[in-house]
Amino acid sequence: MVVNNKLNLTMLCDFYELTMGAGYFANGYADRITYFDLFFRRCPDGGGFAIAAGLEQIVQYIQKLHFDTEDIAYLRERKCFSEDFLNYLANFKFTGDIWAVPEGTPIFPREPIITVRAPAIQAQLVETYLLLCVNHQSLIATKANRVVRAAEGRTVLEFGSRRAQGADAAILGARAAYIGCHGTACTISDQLYGVHAGGTMAHAWVQMFDSEYEAFKAYVKMFPNNATLLVDTYNTLKSGVPNAIRAFNEVLKPMGITKCGIRLDSGDLAYLTREARKMLDEAGWTDCKISVSNSLDEYIIRDLLRQGAQIDMFGVGERLITAKSEPVFGGVYKLAAIEEPDGTVVPKIKISENVEKITNPHHKKLYRFYAKDTGKAIADYLTVYDEVVDDSKDMTIFDPDATWKTKKVYNFTARELQVPVFKSGELVYKLPSLEEIRTYCLAQVDTLWDEVKRFDNPQTYYVDLSQKLWDIKYDLLKSNGR
């Protein structure tokens, strides 16, 4: 088999997208306008919210949608597609509309992150790639946000490339992590996306020299303005920290440099960092920063700080880049409506005995309500596309997990969360830089109440349906979806 090294990501789809597309084509539905919602059902790690990410890669994918001659030849070899359908694919391009929540936005279960309005084949074909982009990057961005909040203002770097599930997971995982973190160890992510890359040394550097001290002194001479030494190769407190201090004294002190650091990658990090801090301070290196790594996550970081660990920077690897505690985001892509030739939008619903899997029908708008006095987000609100929220009036919304509980909303500002990204196949959205996404994310997370941001048993955030949308959903449920 010959493998084309230049991948066409249009072919990164589940095969049933193509067989369904062929079926739509054969049954006259190729141009039927459909509305699909991409959403998730449950926050990772039992958290109170997630972070939207991956939109930039989706934009790039949509702009390049096409089938190469080699792709058509492969599909012809499968002997299950008509020549008319293959000719359709040979001239394929995306002509639909896409709305999306901007990257870095806190998001909640059951609300649309992305909405696609497009002819049925087009909308169906993009399902796999949209899901893998949002599911992967939102998962990592959400985990990074948790880790960074646990660090309470201390620097957090993503260190996980070597434990990621493949090159794309490492590169785009570092990009997603940077929406919360301060940098990465992944050089190519810096090159491609401007994710600040940095690092110190491995144990191999220390082992390569005849002594730990010689290894430290050589490194400090080479990188006097970025001298961070790994002090746990042999014995952290008996040799590592003393040899680091000696190297700093002999090389940096004569140069007038006080900025330096040590890193620990093993042992009792709470105890060792407390003792190392004392030794460094007593030697006059009060500006020396202490960094730690070694299978960290938000819970370990939180516990270390509660135990008085003296840590300035955390390097978080495998448990961040793989979201080890819950490595699946669980986003889904469901049909919400179809559009008749006269423009009438007909709502569609997916019904299940599993209540969690019942979808919210129709083409919708997603609003977030912010309290005018505090600036805090107080609820999200789903309406039918042609509704307008009047935020000059008080409203009553329902608890999503207990509809008998209501909440009065007053003195608030309503903001639509989804923005137009593509219109008739053309990009109409200016992609923000990664730095702009980071800044936006920080500001938006700050609008959430601390109760929603708890790691354990967070307060449920209200996501309610308008009365009109609820009535439509209820009528569809009563009529078994028809």
C-alpha positions in Angstrom: 0.0 0.0 0.0 1.3 3.4 -0.9 0.8 6.1 1.8 0.5 9.7 0.8 2.7 11.7 3.1 0.8 14.8 2.4 -2.4 14.1 4.4 -5.7 15.5 3.3 -7.6 16.0 6.5 -10.9 15.9 4.7 -10.4 12.1 4.7 -10.0 12.2 8.5 -13.7 11.2 9.0 -15.6 8.2 10.1 -16.5 6.1 7.1 -20.1 6.4 7.8 -20.0 10.1 7.1 -19.2 9.1 3.5 -21.8 6.3 3.3 -24.5 8.6 4.8 -23.4 11.3 2.4 -23.9 8.9 -0.5 -27.3 8.1 0.9 -28.3 11.7 1.2 -27.1 12.3 -2.4 -29.1 9.3 -3.8 -32.2 10.3 -1.9 -32.3 13.9 -3.0 -31.1 15.3 0.4 -27.7 16.6 -0.8 -28.8 20.2 -0.7 -31.2 19.9 2.3 -30.1 22.6 4.8 -29.4 21.1 8.3 -28.4 22.5 11.7 -26.0 20.5 13.9 -24.9 21.4 17.4 -21.6 20.4 18.9 -21.9 20.2 22.7 -20.8 18.1 25.7 -22.8 16.5 28.5 -20.5 16.5 31.6 -17.6 18.5 32.8 -14.3 16.6 33.2 -13.1 15.6 36.7 -16.5 16.5 38.1 -15.7 20.2 37.7 -18.1 23.1 37.4 -17.2 24.2 33.9 -14.9 23.6 30.9 -12.8 25.8 28.6 -13.6 26.0 24.9 -10.6 25.4 22.6 -9.7 24.2 19.2 -11.5 26.7 17.0 -8.4 27.9 15.1 -7.7 24.4 13.8 -11.3 24.0 12.8 -11.1 27.2 10.8 -8.0 26.0 9.0 -9.7 22.6 8.3 -12.9 24.1 6.9 -10.8 26.4 4.6 -9.0 23.4 3.1 -11.9 21.0 2.7 -11.6 19.2 -0.7 -11.0 15.7 -2.1 -7.8 15.0 -4.0 -7.6 12.8 -7.1 -6.0 10.2 -4.9 -8.9 10.4 -2.5 -11.5 9.9 -5.2 -9.5 6.9 -6.6 -9.4 5.3 -3.1 -13.2 5.8 -2.7 -13.8 4.3 -6.1 -11.8 1.2 -5.2 -14.2 0.6 -2.3 -16.8 -0.1 -4.9 -19.7 1.3 -2.8 -20.1 4.8 -4.2 -21.7 5.8 -7.4 -19.8 7.8 -10.1 -22.3 10.6 -9.7 -21.5 10.8 -6.0 -17.7 10.7 -6.6 -18.1 13.5 -9.1 -19.9 15.5 -6.5 -17.0 14.9 -4.1 -14.5 15.9 -6.7 -16.0 19.4 -6.7 -16.7 19.5 -3.0 -16.3 22.6 -0.9 -17.9 24.0 2.3 -20.6 26.6 1.5 -22.4 26.7 4.9 -22.5 28.8 8.0 -20.7 28.2 11.3 -21.2 29.9 14.7 -18.9 29.2 17.6 -18.1 30.1 21.2 -14.7 31.9 21.1 -11.7 29.9 22.4 -11.0 30.5 26.1 -14.7 30.8 27.0 -15.9 28.9 30.1 -18.6 26.5 28.8 -21.2 24.3 30.4 -23.0 21.0 29.6 -25.7 20.8 27.0 -25.1 24.2 25.4 -23.9 24.5 21.8 -20.2 25.2 21.5 -20.4 25.1 17.7 -23.4 25.3 15.4 -23.1 24.3 11.8 -25.8 25.3 9.2 -25.0 23.6 5.9 -26.2 21.2 3.2 -26.6 17.8 4.8 -23.5 16.1 3.2 -21.3 19.0 4.2 -22.6 19.2 7.7 -22.3 15.5 8.2 -18.8 15.2 6.7 -17.2 17.7 9.1 -18.4 15.9 12.3 -15.4 13.8 13.1 -12.8 16.6 12.7 -14.8 19.1 14.6 -15.3 16.7 17.5 -11.7 15.7 17.7 -10.5 19.3 17.7 -12.9 20.5 20.4 -12.7 17.3 22.4 -8.9 17.2 22.6 -8.1 20.9 23.1 -11.0 21.7 25.4 -10.0 18.7 27.5 -6.4 19.9 27.9 -7.4 23.6 28.3 -9.8 22.6 31.0 -7.2 20.6 32.8 -4.7 23.3 32.5 -7.1 25.8 34.0 -7.6 23.6 37.0 -3.9 23.1 37.5 -3.1 26.8 37.2 -5.8 27.7 39.7 -4.4 25.2 42.1 -1.0 26.8 41.8 -2.4 30.1 43.2 -0.5 32.5 41.0 2.7 30.5 40.7 4.1 29.7 37.3 2.9 26.5 35.6 4.7 25.0 32.6 3.4 22.2 30.4 6.1 19.4 30.4 4.2 16.5 28.8 5.4 16.1 25.1 7.1 12.8 25.7 4.0 11.3 27.3 1.5 12.6 24.8 -0.4 10.2 22.5 1.4 11.2 19.3 2.9 14.3 17.8 -0.3 16.2 17.2 -1.4 15.5 20.8 1.9 17.0 22.0 1.9 20.0 19.7 -1.8 21.0 20.0 -1.9 19.9 23.6 0.8 22.4 24.4 -1.2 25.0 22.5 -4.4 24.2 24.4 -2.5 24.1 27.8 -1.1 27.6 27.1 -4.6 29.0 27.3 -4.0 28.6 31.0 -0.3 27.8 31.5 2.6 30.1 31.2 4.7 28.1 28.8 5.8 24.7 27.6 8.8 22.4 27.1 7.7 21.7 23.5 9.9 23.6 21.1 7.8 23.2 18.0 4.7 24.6 19.8 6.7 27.7 20.4 7.8 27.8 16.8 4.3 27.3 15.4 2.0 29.0 17.9 4.2 31.3 20.0 3.8 29.1 23.1 6.9 30.2 25.1 9.3 27.2 25.3 11.8 26.8 28.0 13.7 24.2 30.0 16.7 23.4 32.1 18.5 20.1 32.0 18.0 16.3 32.4 19.7 14.0 34.9 21.8 12.8 31.9 23.6 16.2 31.9 24.7 15.8 35.5 25.7 12.2 35.0 27.8 13.0 32.0 30.3 14.9 34.1 32.8 13.5 36.6 31.1 15.3 39.4 27.8 17.1 40.1 29.6 20.3 40.8 31.4 20.3 37.5 28.1 19.7 35.7 26.5 22.6 37.5 29.4 25.0 36.9 29.6 24.2 33.2 25.9 24.8 32.8 25.9 28.1 34.7 28.8 29.3 32.6 26.9 28.5 29.4 23.6 30.0 30.5 24.3 32.5 33.2 21.0 34.4 32.5 18.9 31.2 32.7 20.7 29.0 35.2 18.3 26.5 36.7 20.0 23.4 38.0 18.5 19.9 38.6 19.5 19.1 42.1 18.1 15.6 42.8 20.3 13.3 40.6 22.2 12.0 43.7 21.2 13.5 47.0 19.2 16.7 47.0 20.1 18.2 50.4 23.6 16.7 50.9 25.0 17.4 47.5 22.5 18.9 45.0 21.7 22.1 46.7 25.2 22.7 48.2 26.8 22.2 44.7 24.2 24.5 43.1 25.0 27.2 45.7 28.8 26.7 45.1 28.3 27.1 41.3 26.1 30.2 41.8 28.7 31.7 44.1 31.7 31.1 41.8 30.0 32.0 38.5 27.0 34.2 39.0 28.0 36.3 42.0 31.1 37.8 40.3 28.8 38.8 37.4 26.3 40.4 39.7 23.6 38.0 38.7 21.0 37.1 41.3 18.4 35.5 39.1 18.8 31.7 39.1 16.9 28.5 40.1 16.9 24.9 41.1 14.6 22.1 40.2 13.5 18.9 42.0 12.0 16.0 40.1 11.6 13.4 42.9 11.3 12.9 46.7 9.1 14.5 49.3 8.7 17.8 47.5 7.1 19.6 50.4 9.9 18.7 52.8 12.8 19.1 50.3 11.7 22.5 49.0 11.3 23.8 52.6 14.8 22.7 53.4 16.2 23.9 50.1 14.7 27.3 50.6 16.4 27.6 54.0 19.7 26.6 52.6 19.5 29.0 49.6 18.3 31.9 51.9 21.1 31.3 54.4 23.6 31.4 51.5 22.2 34.7 50.3 20.4 33.4 47.3 17.0 34.7 48.3 16.0 35.4 44.7 16.7 31.8 43.6 13.5 30.2 42.4 12.5 26.6 43.2 10.8 24.5 40.5 9.4 21.1 40.9 8.0 18.4 38.6 7.1 14.6 38.9 3.6 13.5 38.0 1.9 16.6 39.3 -1.8 17.5 39.0 -4.1 20.0 40.6 -4.7 18.0 43.7 -1.0 17.3 44.4 -0.2 20.9 43.8 -2.9 22.0 46.2 -1.7 19.6 48.9 1.9 20.6 48.5 1.0 24.3 49.1 -1.1 23.4 52.1 1.9 21.6 53.5 4.0 24.7 53.3 6.1 23.7 50.2 8.3 26.5 49.0 7.7 26.3 45.3 7.8 29.0 42.7 7.1 27.0 39.5 5.4 23.8 38.6 6.3 21.6 35.6 3.2 19.5 34.9 3.6 16.7 32.4 1.7 13.5 31.8 -1.3 14.3 34.0 -1.9 17.5 32.0 -1.1 16.5 28.4 -3.1 13.3 28.7 -5.7 14.7 31.2 -4.9 11.4 32.9 -7.7 11.6 35.6 -10.4 11.8 32.8 -8.9 11.6 29.3 -12.1 11.9 27.3 -14.1 15.2 27.0 -17.2 13.6 25.6 -18.4 16.2 23.1 -21.1 15.1 20.7 -22.5 16.4 17.4 -26.2 16.1 16.9 -28.8 17.2 14.4 -31.0 20.0 15.8 -33.1 21.2 12.9 -33.6 21.1 9.1 -34.6 23.9 6.9 -37.4 23.7 4.3 -37.0 25.2 0.9 -39.2 28.1 1.9 -36.8 28.9 4.9 -39.0 27.4 7.6 -36.7 25.8 10.3 -38.1 22.5 11.5 -36.8 21.4 14.9 -35.4 17.9 15.4 -34.8 16.0 18.7 -32.9 12.9 19.8 -34.8 11.0 22.4 -33.3 8.4 24.7 -34.3 6.4 27.8 -31.1 7.9 29.1 -32.3 11.4 30.0 -28.8 12.8 29.7 -28.8 11.9 26.0 -32.0 13.8 25.1 -31.0 16.8 22.9 -32.2 20.4 22.9 -33.9 20.9 19.5 -34.0 23.8 17.0 -31.6 26.4 15.8 -30.7 28.3 18.9 -29.0 31.3 20.4 -26.9 31.1 23.5 -26.8 34.0 26.0 -24.8 34.5 29.1 -26.3 36.8 31.8 -23.8 39.0 33.8 -24.8 40.8 37.0 -24.4 44.5 36.5 -23.3 45.1 40.1 -20.6 42.4 40.3 -19.8 41.6 36.7 -20.2 37.9 37.6 -21.9 35.4 35.3 -25.2 34.3 36.8 -26.7 32.0 34.2 -26.7 30.9 30.6 -29.9 30.9 28.5 -30.8 29.0 25.4 -33.5 30.5 23.1 -34.9 29.8 19.6 -32.9 31.7 17.0 -35.5 34.3 16.4 -35.9 35.3 20.0 -34.4 38.4 21.6 -33.6 38.6 25.3 -34.8 41.8 26.9 -32.3 42.3 29.8 -34.2 45.4 31.0 -36.8 43.1 32.6 -36.5 40.6 35.5 -36.5 37.0 34.5 -37.2 33.6 36.2 -34.9 30.7 35.3 -35.0 27.1 36.3 -32.3 24.9 37.9 -31.2 22.5 35.2 -31.0 19.6 37.6 -34.1 20.4 39.6 -36.8 22.2 37.6 -38.9 22.9 40.6 -36.1 25.2 41.8 -36.1 28.7 40.3 -33.8 31.7 40.3 -34.8 35.3 39.9 -32.5 37.2 37.5 -32.5 41.0 37.6 -30.2 43.9 37.0 -28.2 41.9 34.4 -26.7 42.3 31.0 -27.3 39.6 28.4 -24.5 38.7 25.9 -24.7 36.3 23.0 -21.8 33.8 23.3 -21.6 32.3 19.8 -20.0 34.5 17.1 -20.3 34.1 13.3 -17.2 32.2 12.0 -18.2 31.2 8.4 -21.0 32.8 6.3 -21.8 31.0 3.0 -18.5 29.2 3.2 -16.4 32.4 3.7 -14.5 33.2 6.9 -16.0 36.2 8.6 -14.2 35.9 11.9 -10.8 37.4 12.8 -9.0 34.7 14.7 -7.4 36.1 17.9 -3.8 35.4 18.8 -3.1 32.8 21.4 -2.0 35.6 23.8 -5.4 37.3 23.2 -7.1 34.0 23.9 -5.2 33.6 27.2 -6.1 37.1 28.3 -9.7 36.6 27.4 -9.9 33.2 29.2 -8.5 34.7 32.4 -11.0 37.5 32.3 -13.9 35.2 31.6 -13.0 32.6 34.3 -12.8 35.5 36.7 -16.5 36.2 36.0 -17.4 32.9 37.6 -18.3 32.6 41.2 -15.8 30.7 43.4 -18.5 28.2 44.2 -18.7 27.2 40.5 -14.8 26.9 40.4 -14.5 24.5 43.3 -12.7 21.3 42.4 -15.0 19.1 44.6 -18.8 19.4 44.5 -18.9 22.7 42.6 -22.2 24.7 42.6 -24.3 23.8 39.5 -24.3 26.7 37.1 -27.7 27.5 35.7 -28.3 26.7 32.0 -31.9 27.2 31.2 -34.2 27.1 28.1 -36.5 29.9 27.1 -40.2 29.1 27.5 -40.6 29.0 23.8 -37.7 26.5 23.4 -38.9 24.4 26.3 -42.5 24.2 24.8 -41.0 23.1 21.5 -38.9 20.5 23.2 -41.8 19.2 25.3 -44.1 19.0 22.3 -41.5 16.9 20.5 -41.1 14.7 23.5 -44.8 14.1 23.7 -45.1 13.3 20.0 -42.0 11.0 20.2 -39.9 13.4 18.2 -42.2 13.8 15.2 
